[in-house]
Amino acid sequence: MKTLTIALSATALAFSGAALADHHKGGEHMPMGDVTRAQAQQLAESRFDKMDANKDGMLNEADRAARQAAMFDRIDTDRNGAISRAEFEAHHAQMREHRGDRMAKKGEHHRGMRDGMMGKMDGPVSKQAFVDRALGMFDRADANKDGTVTQAERKAMRDSVRQQWQARKAAGQQG
């Protein structure tokens, strides 16, 4: 359950701050500026719907397997059931180009989170739980509680999460 909580926290942080500017191939666009709570909720709902491959209202291993199969199919351009070194390198070059375009538009460097952000799921996740987690992260990022997360609040939250992660990592290496 700890893995799921961490994965949901990362997902919610992405939504609360709308840190991603653009998703691959016609995906949703997230605002780069200030984000209201209503926008964060809409983005979380939209992302859940996109990740719920079998449309059963739950995120589970079946959805993850479907996303992985779709990713494999996108990379396996010659449809022979195997990914060659050339296909692998072409995919990564395309991802670097896309990431570069997105970052050039944003004017900053960051890591994006896409479908893999759910990580290893310990059990199914309902849409309500997914959205509630995103809104919880939004509320924690909204330092002045005005219903809008600014770029400065988003950065402060990212920095805080990064520091917590580094502290846990350091503690794990010492033990």
Backbone as CSV, one residue per row, in Angstrom:
resi,resn,N_x,N_y,N_z,CA_x,CA_y,CA_z,C_x,C_y,C_z
1,MET,0.824,-1.192,0.000,0.000,0.000,0.000,0.867,1.253,0.000
2,LYS,2.070,1.133,0.597,2.987,2.268,0.646,3.364,2.722,-0.767
3,THR,3.622,1.748,-1.664,3.970,2.072,-3.040,2.834,2.818,-3.720
4,LEU,1.613,2.356,-3.496,0.453,3.007,-4.089,0.320,4.431,-3.572
5,THR,0.527,4.627,-2.277,0.429,5.960,-1.687,1.465,6.894,-2.294
6,ILE,2.677,6.416,-2.442,3.737,7.234,-3.039,3.399,7.555,-4.487
7,ALA,2.928,6.554,-5.224,2.578,6.777,-6.626,1.427,7.766,-6.756
8,LEU,0.421,7.619,-5.906,-0.702,8.554,-5.946,-0.259,9.957,-5.545
9,SER,0.667,10.057,-4.593,1.180,11.370,-4.188,1.877,12.052,-5.349
10,ALA,2.681,11.290,-6.062,3.380,11.853,-7.219,2.387,12.276,-8.292
11,THR,1.377,11.451,-8.508,0.342,11.773,-9.482,-0.382,13.047,-9.084
12,ALA,-0.780,13.098,-7.828,-1.522,14.259,-7.347,-0.678,15.521,-7.414
13,LEU,0.601,15.404,-7.119,1.474,16.576,-7.196,1.516,17.104,-8.625
14,ALA,1.564,16.195,-9.579,1.567,16.642,-10.974,0.284,17.392,-11.306
15,PHE,-0.840,16.881,-10.806,-2.106,17.540,-11.075,-2.249,18.832,-10.306
16,SER,-1.866,18.813,-9.029,-2.065,20.009,-8.211,-1.286,21.177,-8.760
17,GLY,-0.120,20.901,-9.278,0.692,21.978,-9.811,0.575,22.118,-11.309
18,ALA,-0.047,21.154,-11.931,-0.134,21.150,-13.388,1.234,21.372,-13.989
19,ALA,2.190,20.593,-13.508,3.580,20.783,-13.900,3.845,20.402,-15.348
20,LEU,2.987,19.593,-15.901,3.218,19.202,-17.288,2.538,20.173,-18.232
21,ALA,3.231,20.529,-19.271,2.659,21.489,-20.208,1.947,20.802,-21.357
22,ASP,2.407,19.624,-21.719,1.879,19.005,-22.916,2.126,17.513,-22.842
23,HIS,1.173,16.716,-23.232,1.351,15.270,-23.248,1.549,14.815,-24.680
24,HIS,2.053,13.596,-24.802,2.359,13.062,-26.114,1.107,12.922,-26.976
25,LYS,1.303,13.087,-28.269,0.303,12.840,-29.307,-1.116,13.277,-28.971
26,GLY,-1.345,14.558,-28.973,-2.701,15.063,-28.834,-3.284,14.938,-27.455
27,GLY,-2.446,14.802,-26.455,-2.940,14.662,-25.091,-3.475,15.976,-24.561
28,GLU,-3.902,15.918,-23.312,-4.459,17.103,-22.687,-3.367,18.140,-22.450
29,HIS,-3.768,19.373,-22.398,-2.837,20.455,-22.105,-3.130,20.954,-20.708
30,MET,-2.085,21.100,-19.927,-2.245,21.594,-18.577,-1.734,23.026,-18.529
31,PRO,-2.398,23.881,-17.792,-1.960,25.259,-17.710,-0.583,25.355,-17.059
32,MET,0.224,26.292,-17.549,1.554,26.465,-16.994,1.551,27.508,-15.885
33,GLY,0.529,28.303,-15.794,0.476,29.347,-14.778,-0.262,28.878,-13.543
34,ASP,-0.986,29.792,-12.936,-1.752,29.478,-11.737,-2.870,28.492,-12.080
35,VAL,-3.178,27.616,-11.121,-4.177,26.568,-11.318,-5.186,26.642,-10.183
36,THR,-6.465,26.679,-10.543,-7.508,26.685,-9.521,-7.810,25.255,-9.088
37,ARG,-8.507,25.130,-7.983,-8.889,23.811,-7.477,-9.808,23.108,-8.481
38,ALA,-10.707,23.859,-9.091,-11.613,23.270,-10.086,-10.833,22.732,-11.282
39,GLN,-9.810,23.471,-11.720,-8.980,22.986,-12.827,-8.226,21.722,-12.428
40,ALA,-7.699,21.695,-11.195,-6.970,20.515,-10.724,-7.893,19.300,-10.686
41,GLN,-9.136,19.500,-10.249,-10.088,18.397,-10.208,-10.389,17.905,-11.623
42,GLN,-10.621,18.833,-12.531,-10.917,18.460,-13.916,-9.748,17.696,-14.539
43,LEU,-8.531,18.154,-14.271,-7.354,17.479,-14.815,-7.195,16.082,-14.229
44,ALA,-7.441,15.934,-12.937,-7.340,14.619,-12.299,-8.380,13.664,-12.887
45,GLU,-9.598,14.141,-13.052,-10.653,13.307,-13.629,-10.305,12.905,-15.060
46,SER,-9.800,13.841,-15.831,-9.427,13.573,-17.213,-8.295,12.556,-17.280
47,ARG,-7.300,12.712,-16.415,-6.161,11.799,-16.408,-6.608,10.399,-15.986
48,PHE,-7.474,10.322,-14.979,-7.989,9.022,-14.560,-8.692,8.352,-15.740
49,ASP,-9.563,9.097,-16.410,-10.312,8.533,-17.540,-9.374,8.008,-18.621
50,LYS,-8.285,8.722,-18.848,-7.320,8.294,-19.858,-6.584,7.023,-19.408
51,MET,-6.289,6.922,-18.131,-5.560,5.772,-17.615,-6.450,4.541,-17.441
52,ASP,-7.760,4.732,-17.305,-8.704,3.632,-17.101,-9.006,2.981,-18.449
53,ALA,-8.084,2.152,-18.908,-8.152,1.582,-20.255,-9.408,0.761,-20.491
54,ASN,-9.861,0.001,-19.504,-11.042,-0.845,-19.704,-12.340,-0.168,-19.264
55,LYS,-12.243,1.077,-18.840,-13.402,1.918,-18.492,-14.319,1.280,-17.447
56,ASP,-13.691,0.620,-16.453,-14.496,0.017,-15.383,-14.561,0.882,-14.129
57,GLY,-13.996,2.086,-14.195,-14.050,2.988,-13.051,-13.007,2.720,-11.985
58,MET,-12.072,1.829,-12.271,-10.993,1.493,-11.342,-9.677,1.432,-12.113
59,LEU,-8.601,1.854,-11.451,-7.270,1.655,-12.012,-6.709,0.405,-11.364
60,ASN,-6.317,-0.557,-12.204,-5.809,-1.812,-11.688,-4.766,-2.375,-12.640
61,GLU,-4.311,-3.577,-12.354,-3.271,-4.191,-13.181,-3.724,-4.380,-14.629
62,ALA,-5.000,-4.593,-14.869,-5.487,-4.751,-16.247,-5.275,-3.463,-17.033
63,ASP,-5.522,-2.322,-16.390,-5.298,-1.041,-17.058,-3.817,-0.823,-17.322
64,ARG,-3.016,-1.167,-16.338,-1.564,-1.004,-16.497,-1.062,-1.882,-17.642
65,ALA,-1.529,-3.116,-17.697,-1.116,-4.024,-18.770,-1.540,-3.482,-20.138
66,ALA,-2.726,-2.910,-20.208,-3.206,-2.333,-21.475,-2.337,-1.148,-21.897
67,ARG,-1.961,-0.301,-20.937,-1.093,0.842,-21.265,0.282,0.369,-21.716
68,GLN,0.805,-0.682,-21.049,2.104,-1.216,-21.439,2.051,-1.826,-22.843
69,ALA,0.972,-2.537,-23.145,0.820,-3.121,-24.475,0.732,-2.029,-25.538
70,ALA,0.010,-0.967,-25.230,-0.102,0.148,-26.179,1.258,0.807,-26.400
71,MET,2.038,0.947,-25.334,3.379,1.523,-25.459,4.256,0.625,-26.326
72,PHE,4.190,-0.676,-26.077,4.965,-1.618,-26.886,4.586,-1.473,-28.363
73,ASP,3.287,-1.414,-28.622,2.813,-1.290,-30.003,3.294,0.005,-30.661
74,ARG,3.358,1.099,-29.884,3.862,2.364,-30.450,5.340,2.257,-30.811
75,ILE,6.107,1.539,-30.004,7.549,1.417,-30.250,7.831,0.407,-31.355
76,ASP,7.076,-0.693,-31.405,7.274,-1.760,-32.400,6.665,-1.330,-33.736
77,THR,7.347,-0.432,-34.419,6.793,0.173,-35.636,6.662,-0.802,-36.798
78,ASP,7.500,-1.852,-36.853,7.371,-2.807,-37.962,6.423,-3.956,-37.639
79,ARG,5.815,-3.926,-36.445,4.780,-4.879,-36.020,5.220,-6.335,-36.104
80,ASN,6.491,-6.596,-35.753,6.964,-7.980,-35.782,6.967,-8.631,-34.404
81,GLY,6.450,-7.931,-33.396,6.369,-8.493,-32.055,7.635,-8.370,-31.241
82,ALA,8.609,-7.643,-31.776,9.867,-7.430,-31.054,10.299,-5.982,-31.275
83,ILE,11.011,-5.460,-30.298,11.523,-4.095,-30.421,13.010,-4.179,-30.737
84,SER,13.356,-3.723,-31.919,14.759,-3.739,-32.334,15.498,-2.561,-31.706
85,ARG,16.797,-2.613,-31.762,17.620,-1.506,-31.254,17.244,-0.225,-32.000
86,ALA,17.030,-0.304,-33.311,16.681,0.876,-34.104,15.342,1.461,-33.658
87,GLU,14.350,0.592,-33.412,13.050,1.079,-32.940,13.177,1.716,-31.558
88,PHE,13.949,1.081,-30.701,14.173,1.594,-29.356,14.823,2.977,-29.419
89,GLU,15.875,3.106,-30.215,16.580,4.384,-30.331,15.700,5.450,-30.986
90,ALA,14.911,5.073,-31.968,14.010,6.030,-32.620,12.962,6.537,-31.626
91,HIS,12.442,5.641,-30.816,11.461,6.043,-29.811,12.077,7.028,-28.823
92,HIS,13.267,6.718,-28.350,13.915,7.609,-27.381,14.289,8.948,-28.011
93,ALA,14.683,8.935,-29.263,14.970,10.201,-29.945,13.702,11.043,-30.063
94,GLN,12.585,10.383,-30.379,11.301,11.080,-30.469,10.901,11.652,-29.116
95,MET,11.100,10.886,-28.055,10.764,11.365,-26.708,11.650,12.552,-26.317
96,ARG,12.943,12.476,-26.629,13.842,13.598,-26.319,13.421,14.845,-27.081
97,GLU,13.045,14.662,-28.345,12.600,15.803,-29.157,11.328,16.404,-28.579
98,HIS,10.385,15.565,-28.230,9.127,16.037,-27.641,9.380,16.755,-26.330
99,ARG,10.211,16.151,-25.497,10.544,16.745,-24.201,11.256,18.079,-24.402
100,GLY,12.140,18.149,-25.382,12.848,19.394,-25.669,11.899,20.482,-26.133
101,ASP,10.948,20.136,-26.998,9.952,21.108,-27.467,9.122,21.623,-26.298
102,ARG,8.691,20.727,-25.444,7.871,21.101,-24.302,8.654,22.006,-23.362
103,MET,9.905,21.650,-23.101,10.707,22.449,-22.181,11.062,23.798,-22.780
104,ALA,11.251,23.840,-24.084,11.537,25.122,-24.722,10.342,26.060,-24.577
105,LYS,9.133,25.523,-24.687,7.925,26.328,-24.500,7.809,26.802,-23.063
106,LYS,8.173,25.932,-22.121,8.055,26.269,-20.706,9.170,27.192,-20.238
107,GLY,10.364,27.003,-20.805,11.496,27.787,-20.357,12.097,27.259,-19.069
108,GLU,11.858,25.991,-18.745,12.448,25.400,-17.546,12.616,23.909,-17.757
109,HIS,13.401,23.298,-16.893,13.661,21.872,-16.988,12.937,21.147,-15.854
110,HIS,12.270,20.080,-16.175,11.637,19.246,-15.158,11.407,17.870,-15.726
111,ARG,11.130,16.942,-14.849,10.770,15.597,-15.286,9.264,15.521,-15.375
112,GLY,8.770,14.937,-16.437,7.334,14.769,-16.587,6.904,13.394,-16.116
113,MET,5.654,13.281,-15.748,5.090,11.995,-15.354,3.950,11.683,-16.313
114,ARG,3.960,10.456,-16.842,2.894,10.063,-17.742,2.234,8.813,-17.189
115,ASP,1.857,7.916,-18.060,1.110,6.737,-17.636,1.840,5.887,-16.611
116,GLY,3.134,5.855,-16.618,3.868,5.052,-15.665,3.830,5.583,-14.253
117,MET,3.208,6.687,-14.030,3.262,7.326,-12.726,2.504,6.572,-11.651
118,MET,1.670,5.619,-12.007,0.974,4.849,-10.976,1.913,3.845,-10.322
119,GLY,3.039,3.569,-10.970,3.994,2.650,-10.376,3.379,1.277,-10.160
120,LYS,3.908,0.536,-9.202,3.368,-0.781,-8.861,2.136,-0.570,-7.991
121,MET,1.006,-1.039,-8.457,-0.230,-0.861,-7.697,-0.445,-2.046,-6.771
122,ASP,-0.768,-1.753,-5.518,-1.035,-2.792,-4.539,-2.498,-3.217,-4.551
123,GLY,-3.306,-2.535,-5.298,-4.721,-2.858,-5.380,-5.399,-1.842,-6.271
124,PRO,-6.655,-2.083,-6.599,-7.366,-1.154,-7.478,-7.571,0.216,-6.808
125,VAL,-7.631,1.248,-7.649,-7.834,2.624,-7.182,-9.075,3.167,-7.880
126,SER,-10.032,3.642,-7.106,-11.252,4.202,-7.692,-10.989,5.617,-8.194
127,LYS,-11.865,6.077,-9.059,-11.751,7.438,-9.567,-11.860,8.442,-8.420
128,GLN,-12.785,8.196,-7.502,-12.960,9.121,-6.378,-11.693,9.199,-5.533
129,ALA,-11.068,8.051,-5.251,-9.836,8.041,-4.456,-8.715,8.769,-5.196
130,PHE,-8.644,8.570,-6.499,-7.630,9.221,-7.326,-7.813,10.740,-7.285
131,VAL,-9.039,11.207,-7.499,-9.328,12.644,-7.496,-9.146,13.224,-6.097
132,ASP,-9.609,12.505,-5.070,-9.449,12.984,-3.692,-7.975,13.176,-3.354
133,ARG,-7.148,12.240,-3.780,-5.705,12.348,-3.514,-5.118,13.564,-4.229
134,ALA,-5.521,13.775,-5.477,-5.035,14.938,-6.228,-5.458,16.233,-5.542
135,LEU,-6.703,16.286,-5.088,-7.185,17.506,-4.425,-6.535,17.690,-3.059
136,GLY,-6.218,16.603,-2.389,-5.488,16.710,-1.122,-4.114,17.327,-1.333
137,MET,-3.437,16.885,-2.379,-2.129,17.472,-2.699,-2.299,18.929,-3.111
138,PHE,-3.355,19.220,-3.864,-3.616,20.604,-4.251,-3.774,21.467,-2.999
139,ASP,-4.577,20.989,-2.057,-4.831,21.752,-0.835,-3.546,21.970,-0.036
140,ARG,-2.660,20.962,-0.012,-1.391,21.145,0.699,-0.488,22.127,-0.037
141,ALA,-0.545,22.150,-1.359,0.288,23.081,-2.135,-0.243,24.510,-2.050
142,ASP,-1.543,24.662,-1.839,-2.174,25.985,-1.780,-1.866,26.627,-0.420
143,ALA,-0.662,27.168,-0.297,-0.153,27.654,0.993,-1.032,28.742,1.609
144,ASN,-1.557,29.640,0.798,-2.361,30.742,1.355,-3.859,30.428,1.361
145,LYS,-4.224,29.222,0.949,-5.611,28.722,0.991,-6.612,29.622,0.256
146,ASP,-6.170,30.148,-0.900,-7.062,30.995,-1.691,-7.737,30.252,-2.845
147,GLY,-7.527,28.932,-2.926,-8.160,28.143,-3.981,-7.402,28.145,-5.290
148,THR,-6.199,28.713,-5.299,-5.355,28.751,-6.492,-3.927,28.402,-6.091
149,VAL,-3.321,27.501,-6.842,-1.912,27.188,-6.621,-1.113,27.982,-7.649
150,THR,-0.237,28.834,-7.135,0.606,29.655,-8.012,1.871,28.884,-8.371
151,GLN,2.625,29.422,-9.319,3.888,28.801,-9.689,4.829,28.738,-8.487
152,ALA,4.849,29.777,-7.663,5.713,29.804,-6.479,5.288,28.731,-5.474
153,GLU,3.990,28.563,-5.270,3.505,27.528,-4.349,3.839,26.140,-4.896
154,ARG,3.709,25.971,-6.197,4.023,24.703,-6.848,5.501,24.373,-6.656
155,LYS,6.354,25.361,-6.852,7.799,25.150,-6.684,8.123,24.807,-5.232
156,ALA,7.509,25.501,-4.298,7.751,25.219,-2.876,7.337,23.782,-2.547
157,MET,6.216,23.325,-3.087,5.757,21.959,-2.842,6.733,20.953,-3.454
158,ARG,7.149,21.183,-4.688,8.113,20.274,-5.326,9.397,20.197,-4.513
159,ASP,9.887,21.354,-4.065,11.114,21.385,-3.262,10.937,20.612,-1.969
160,SER,9.798,20.759,-1.330,9.515,20.053,-0.085,9.467,18.545,-0.306
161,VAL,8.783,18.121,-1.345,8.686,16.694,-1.660,10.071,16.145,-1.986
162,ARG,10.844,16.888,-2.744,12.200,16.457,-3.105,13.059,16.300,-1.838
163,GLN,12.974,17.247,-0.924,13.750,17.164,0.316,13.326,15.956,1.150
164,GLN,12.038,15.696,1.220,11.548,14.535,1.970,12.054,13.237,1.344
165,TRP,12.009,13.168,0.018,12.484,11.984,-0.691,13.973,11.781,-0.440
166,GLN,14.752,12.849,-0.514,16.193,12.743,-0.285,16.499,12.309,1.145
167,ALA,15.728,12.807,2.107,15.923,12.423,3.505,15.617,10.929,3.693
168,ARG,14.534,10.448,3.087,14.211,9.021,3.182,15.286,8.176,2.512
169,LYS,15.765,8.635,1.386,16.812,7.916,0.666,18.076,7.843,1.510
170,ALA,18.468,8.965,2.118,19.664,9.002,2.961,19.490,8.098,4.182
171,ALA,18.328,8.103,4.784,18.062,7.260,5.949,18.136,5.786,5.567
172,GLY,17.654,5.451,4.384,17.694,4.060,3.912,19.107,3.591,3.640
173,GLN,19.962,4.484,3.199,21.352,4.111,2.911,22.152,3.921,4.186
174,GLN,21.731,4.614,5.255,22.469,4.501,6.516,22.064,3.249,7.284
175,GLY,20.820,2.783,7.059,20.308,1.650,7.847,20.601,0.387,7.268
